[in-house]
Amino acid sequence: MPSAKKLFFKMCPRSMVKTAVNVVNRGRLIRGQLETALSPQKAKHFCPCCGSKSKTFVAGSYADYPERFNPVRYENTKQDVLCPVCRSLPRHRILASWCDNHKELVQKADDILYFAPEYSMTLWLRRNRVSYKTADLYKEADLKLDIQATGLPDESYDMIICNHVLEHVDDFRAALKEIYRILRPRGSFICSFPMDPKVEFIDEDPSVQTPEERFRRFGQDDHKRVFGMKANQLLTATGFSVEIINGADYPEKIMPVVGPADYDMNILFRCVKPTK
């Protein structure tokens, strides 16, 4: 029997779903602000995305969708890793913390493009008065773009953000070349992707075509690959100078841990395009 939540998302018009999500998100923000104000001494966790403190982080609903998220990937990892206010994951809080530490760099970027924007990180950008454009091929965004062939002018952006997108595209190498092309010299490409601790560079196979096969091989029905622990070398091969943003360098209060899946590593990358 499908849950009420599943039925709502399946049966209601997209506009109604969007409105409901916005109302829920706004309610969470207000509740989080109240809890922070009323009981600051009880709040041991902090989310730099929404700026809220909480007594605990919470588990996601991945177990409710076993046909989409391979349960094996969630068996031996910490599950209560989501901010109860903005639903940020460890990777979002690590990125927001990095942005806090490099605020001048982010705020000085004249043109920022955010592929498949995440609510928690757009909160940080708005809270810090950073202007940006969003891009997505399927969902509502400022620009409808295929990351593998955007059609944008050369060297048109100072910063590009792209979290957990490259595992979904047909040709991630083409996507990286396209990002390199539209990024200005000295510009930053900030990214993350699933990283399997048992894989060195990348696990991909063009013969794996169906959602069922992808589910078994790559952990999710729409993943076309999973990256490995040396995937930074794939970024370097495109021409970028790569800095590893490691969650181990950030405080426990943001819970920068592996999870909720075993390939949700606490690692991101800042890739800088060199000058000519």
Disulfide bonds with the S-S distance in Angstrom:
none
